[in-house]
Amino acid sequence: MSTQRTATLARKTRETDIEVTINLDGTGQSTLSTGIGFFDHMLESFSKHSAIDLNVKTVGDLHVDMHHTVEDTGIVIGQAIKEALGDFAGITRFGHAYVPMDETLSRAAVDLCKRPYLVWKVEFARDKIGEMDTELFKEFFHALAGNGGMCLHVENLYGENSHHIIESCFKATARALRAAIAPDARLGGGAASTKGSL
């Protein structure tokens, strides 16, 4: 396993121009600029509770809508996590977390296995939180899991307030990921797999 688990990636298309820098062994410091205030708020929470240092600068076609900005940011963050993990050897691999937030409870479970999959069991009573469409959160997590090599399950068990629901989902995913990326010295640098590699 690499001793320096960092990555810097850039991705530019006709729809978005994105730069992401991460440090998996950080302290949860973040500098975020996506042009979407609530999305920045969620990414800040994700960084803080995963203890991943995260710098994101996204310039997207917000004059069209927020879809490309949110999805493409998820793509690049996922790619950066995957690059920083290298061959995925020596990590705990699995992580899970339950996060309560007032009346809401959400859980996330992750397997860093290089076989991406998303199970998303989250519903919202509102179409928007602030100016952000709630349907875009699934797009973010789908992009994150798909490009990060994660099997990720996110479920809101109960709740009423849409803000609480999505924030608890971000925090649960962050805490699950924090556990999964943690080095496991007992593996001796090998993969947590009977196959010998991931």
Protein Blocks (a to p, Z undefined) as FASTA:
>chain_A
ZZbdcdddddddfkbccdddddfklnopacddehpaklmmmmmmmmmmnopacddddddd
fklmmmlmmmmmmmmmmmmmmmmnonopoiakiacddddehjbccddddddehpacdddd
dddfbfbehjbcfklmmmmmmmmmmmnopacddddfbdjblklmmmmmmmmmmmmmmmmm
pccfklnopacdfklpZZ
